[in-house]
Amino acid sequence: MSVFTNPAGGTPEQTREYATAVLDLLGEEEPLVVLGRTNERLDPLIERLTRKELATPEAPGKWSICAVVQHLADAELVWAYRLRRVLAEDRPPISGYDQDLWSARLRYEQADFQEAREQFVVLRHSNVRIVGSASEGDLQRVGVHAVRGEQTLHVLMQWWAGHDLLHLRQIDRIGRVVHR
């Protein structure tokens, strides 16, 4: 199993390894810059792909690019809520969610690529605007994640940017598999 696998109900060690690996993807990049560029970085990864290829999973039981983009849109909705709670409340709890259940029960395999992308773009634009206007003090505000514990908004941003990079790599990999 890859260190980038994040199963619901994973062990605390698996969760730590996943979080560390995602943060490591960011390296020295500025989180806000990564978050602001994710949509444009998607273009060259998908421009050569047909609608059918966008909807084709890389392997049985795996996600298609369309499903990944729907995940990004839904995850951005979750991030929007978390971001606003951390900025507006003192030490709010941050619950996790099971991305595989969301995928199955929200029928990611039936998602329309363009619609999923539009959802992501609108939500991301709003979130980048809000976090981009956050003060240094705001970036030190804390939320308490159900699994990862206390995290500042700055750390949450780093994690979120690493999450983008992870899924951009996944989209690139899927595109190479389905476009032969």
N, C-alpha and C positions, 0 to 999 in steps of 0.2 A: 504494500500500500504506500502511496506517495505521501510525503510530508505535507503536501498541499491538499490532501483529503481531509475534510472537516465534517466527520459524521456526527449527527446529533447523538448525544449520549456517549461520546468518546471519553476516554480516560482523561484525567487532568494533565497527564504527561503528553498525550496526543494533542490536547488543546494548546498547551504551552509551545510544543514544537511547531504546530501550525501557525500560531500567532507570531512566533519568532521568525519563521520562514517568510511569512507575508511581509513583516516589517523589514527583513533583510532585502527583499526585492526593491524597496525604495532606495536603499543605499544613502547617498548624499543628496538625492534630489529633493527639491522643496515640495512638500505635499500639496500646497495650493496650486503650484504650477502643474503638477501631474494631474490633479483633479480638473483643472481648467482645460487641459489638452486631451483628455481621454477620448472625447467624441471625435475630434479631428484625427487622432491616431487610429481610430477604427476604420476610417475611409480606405486607406491603402490595403487593409487586411481583407476587405470584402468586395472591393470594386470589380474584381474579375469573376466573382461568384454569381451563379444563377439563383433564382428564387428556390429552385429545388435543392441546390447545394446548401443554401442557407438553412434549409429545413432538415437536412440530412445529418443524423448523429454520426459522430466519428466511429462509433462501435455500438453494438446492441447494449441497451441499458445506459448509454451515455447521452449527454446533451448535444444538441445541434447548436450552431451559432445563433440561430433564432432564440433558442431556449436560454442561452447564455445572456443574450441581450435583454430578454425578458427578466432574467434574474437580476441583471444590473439595474433595470428600471425599478423592480420591486425593492431591491436592496437600497436604491437611492431614496425610495419612499421611507424606508425604515431609518436611513441616515438622516433624512429631513426631520423626522420626529425626534430622534436622539439629539441632534444638533440643537434644535429649539428647546428641548427640555434642559439640556446642560446650560444653555445660555440664560434661560428664564427662571430656572428653579435651583435651589441649593441641594447639591448632592443627590440628584434624582436617580432612582434605580433604572438600569438599562437591561432590559430582558433580551435574551437571545431568541433565535427562531430556527426551525428546522428547514433549511433550504430545499432539501429533497422532498419533504412533505408539501412545501409551497409549490414546487415544480409539478408534483403529481396532482395535487388537489386543485391547483389553479390552471392546470392543463397547459403547461409551457409548450408541450409538443404541438399544440394547436395555435400558438401565438402567431400573430402577423408581424413579420419582421419590421416593417416600416412603422407600424403603430407602436411596437415596443421601443424602437429607437426614438421616436418622437416623445414618448413618455419620459425616457431617460434624459433626453436633451433638455426638456422643460424643467424637470426636477433638478437636474445638475446645475443648470443656469441659476436657479433660485438659491440653491444651497451654496454655490461658490460666491454669489453676491453677499449672502449673509455672513459666511465665514471670512470672506475677504474684508469685511468691514469690522471684524472683531478686533478688540484691543488686545494688547499683551496680557492684561488682566483677565480678559474673557478667555483667552487661550489656556489659562491656568485653572479655569473652573473645572470642577470634577463631577463626573458621573460614576456610578458604581455598577459596573457590569456584572451580571449574574455569574459569569464564569471567570472573567479576567480581573475582577475586583475594581479598585479605584483606578480611574484613568482620567487624565486631563483632556480637555478638548484638543490640545495640540497632539497628544498621543493618539486620540481617536482619529484625527485627521491623517496622521502618519499611517495608521492601520488602514484607513479607507483608501488612501492613495496606493498602498501596496496591494490592496484587494483589486483595484483597477488594473494594476500591472499584471497581476496573476491572471485575470480574465482576458486581458489583451493577449497574453501568451497562449492561453487556451484557445481563443478564437483563431489565432495564427496557426496553431497546430491543427485544429479541426479543418480549417480551410485547406491546408496542405493535404490532408487525408481525403477529403471529399472532392477536391478539384484535381482530377488525374488526367 
